[in-house]
Amino acid sequence: MTYRRKKQKGRKAELIKDLPVKEVHCQLHGDDCRCADCGSEMKQMGKKIIREEVCFVPARLYKKRYISYTYACDCHDESIEAKPIRCAETPKAPIQRSFAGASVLAEVFHQKYVLSIPCYRQVSEWGPHTV
């Protein structure tokens, strides 16, 4: 019989909660913001946070928050047909469901494979950057 530890919940959010935030707003512009049916300008209907990733600038970490805006056209009657809705595209994450951005991954790989720093020493080196 083997012992299986219980998985800790909410640990990722706790690690990055105190980092400063830089928001990236992904919005539609120009012809993308026009209704394909009637050609009128679509109005912003809502927005949602798609993901948060940690970025590394030497000796400094910050959070980059991607926010996607949703647009709808008011020219259509809701009782007759559904409103056309469009969402702005956001850039894809380097690793899905991870808060590590491309700059963080590049620095970790550089430390591990170029400088040959073991993982336990990397953890201690990243500590002062998070405060």
N, C-alpha and C positions, 0 to 999 in steps of 0.2 A: 504494500500500500504506500502510495506517495503522498506527500503533503503539498497542497496547492495553495499559494497565498492569494488573498483577496486583492483584486485590482483596486488601486486608489483612484478616486474620481476627482476631476477638476484640478489636477495638478498643473496642467499646461497653463491655464489662465492665471494661476497663482504666480507662476514664474515671471510673467510679463506684465503684471497689473500696474507696476509703478513706472514703466517706461514712457517717455514722452511720445505723443501721437502725431503723425503726419498723415493727413487724409488725402486720398487720391479719388477724385470725383469722376466717374465714368458717365458722361452724358452724351445724348444725341445732338448733332448740330446740322444745320442746313437742311438739305433735302431728306436726310434720314428722319427728321422730326416732322415730316409732312405725311398726312394720311394717304395711303396708296389708293383708296377708293374715291375720295372727294378732293384731295389735294390741299385741304385746309391744314393749318398748323396744329399739331397735337400739343396738349397741355400736360405738364408734369402731374402724375397721379400719385406717385409714392417713391420711396427709396428704401433700400435695405443694405445692410452690411454683408458683403459676400464673404470676405475673409480678412484676417489680420496676419501679417507676417512680420518677423523681426528682421531689421536691416542692420548691417555692420558697417560702420565708418570707423576707421582705426581709432581706438580709445573711446568710442562712443556707440551706444546702441539706441535705436528708436523704433517705434512701432509704425508701420505703414498700414493704414486702414483703407480698404477698397470699398467704395460705396457705389452701387449700381442704381441708376434712376429708371423709373418706369413711366411711360407716357401713354395717354389714351386720347382718342378723338371725341370731341363733344357733339359732332354733327350727326351722329346716328341716334335713332330712337331706341332706347333700351328695351321697350316692349316688343319691337319687331325683330331686331337683330342684335347680336352681340357687338360691343364696341371693339374696334381694332386696338390692340395693346402691343407696345414694343418696349423691350428692355435694352439698355445700353450694354455692350459687351465689356467684359473685364479681362485683363491679361490672365493667362493661366498660371497657376502656382508651379514652382519647380518640383515640389513633392506634394501630392494631394494630401489634405487633412493634416498638414504640418505647419507650424508657425515659422519655420526657418525660411528666410528669403534667400535669393541667389547669392547675395554678398556674405551671408552667414555661412552658407554651404561652402563657398569658395575659401573662406578663411579656415574652416574646420578641415577641409581637404588639404589645404596648404600646410597647416600645422601637422596633420597626421602623416601625409605622404612625402612632403618636401623636407620638413624640419624633423620628422620622425619623433614627434612628441606623443607619448602614450596618452590614452584617453583620460586616465585619472589626473594627469597633469594639465590637460586641456580644461577639465572641469574647474580646477583651482585657478587657472588663468582667466577664465571667463567670469568668475565671481565678481571681481571689482567693476567690470563693465556694466553689470546689471543694477548697481546701486545708484 
